[in-house]
Each structure stands twice: as C-alpha cells, then as structure tokens.
Amino acid sequence: MKRLILCALLGSLSCAASAQSDPEASVFIRGYQIELPAKPVHLFAGDLQQYQGSYDLATGEPMSLRYVGNRLMATVGNQEPKLLVAAARNEFVSTDRQMRVALKRQDDGEYGGQVWLVGRSRTASNNKAGKRATQYAQLVSFR
C-alpha cells in the first residue's frame, strides 16, 4: 500500500514538473542611451549659426543643421527634422532623445565630430521590430 501511494505521489509530482515551461532564454544588455541635459546650455544666435550647414556622415547619409528662429534643427537623410537643445557649447541632443551631435572645429576651420542616432531594429530571433539600437556615425566633412 505504501508503494502504491508513493508511486502515485511521484507520478503526480512528475506531471506537475513537466507542466511547467522553461522561461524564455534571453539576455538584456543595456546599450548607450541619449539623455537630455538636466539644465540646457544657453547659446547665443551667433554660436548656433556657426554650426548650420550640410555635413557628410561616414554612413553616406547627409546631415543638415539649420538655424530657425532661435533653434537648431537637424535632418539626417530623409528623416523628419529634429529640434536640438545644447547640452554643452559644442554638443546637442534632440528633444525626443533620438539623436546626439558633438561638433568640433578643426584646425582648417572645418567641423568634425560624431553623431549618435537611436532607432528601431529587428531582432534575429523573432524578426519583429521593437528593440532599440543606437547607431554611431563619424562626421566626415562639412559642405
């Protein structure tokens, strides 16, 4: 009788154990995030106007910076224009936290720097859009 009860108990436990599914094996790696400055830096019109113009990115896409009113707008390729706020004298962040631009005047008077773009990517496992990826682009030349 004890064996019968023990077999029934072990059988019910094995059914319960097999009914539980394994958790999905995934790893989350926190990437680079673009943050707005706690307190935006105030730049005068002359400071902002010196950055306006067209730039060539290392990815082959053009980037244009336009001074509109008292604001700096950035457009990369065919994307919608983004409003930039100054995080430092030569660094700008878009208000939607999708873009960061760091510009530096070189010895020859041209500007160089970096551009970080945040966008949607597709995951290889499920091929669904949703994960956020940060793309880095070197600023190649100023036109």
JODA-V461922 format. One record per backbone hydrogen bond with DSSP energy under -1.0 kcal/mol. CO is the residue of the C=O (numbers start at 0). NH is the residue of the N-H. If there is no record, write none. Layout:
BEGIN
co=CO nh=NH
co=CO nh=NH
END
This chain:
BEGIN
co=0 nh=4
co=1 nh=5
co=2 nh=6
co=3 nh=7
co=4 nh=8
co=5 nh=9
co=6 nh=10
co=7 nh=11
co=8 nh=12
co=9 nh=13
co=10 nh=14
co=11 nh=15
co=12 nh=16
co=13 nh=17
co=14 nh=18
co=43 nh=47
co=44 nh=48
co=45 nh=49
co=47 nh=50
co=52 nh=64
co=53 nh=142
co=54 nh=62
co=55 nh=139
co=55 nh=140
co=56 nh=59
co=60 nh=56
co=61 nh=76
co=62 nh=54
co=63 nh=74
co=64 nh=52
co=65 nh=72
co=67 nh=70
co=70 nh=67
co=71 nh=83
co=72 nh=65
co=73 nh=81
co=74 nh=63
co=75 nh=78
co=81 nh=73
co=82 nh=94
co=84 nh=92
co=85 nh=40
co=89 nh=102
co=90 nh=86
co=90 nh=87
co=91 nh=100
co=92 nh=84
co=93 nh=96
co=97 nh=117
co=98 nh=93
co=99 nh=115
co=100 nh=91
co=101 nh=113
co=103 nh=111
co=105 nh=108
co=109 nh=105
co=111 nh=103
co=112 nh=138
co=113 nh=101
co=114 nh=136
co=115 nh=99
co=116 nh=134
co=118 nh=132
co=120 nh=129
co=122 nh=126
co=127 nh=122
co=130 nh=120
co=132 nh=118
co=134 nh=116
co=136 nh=114
co=137 nh=57
co=140 nh=55
END
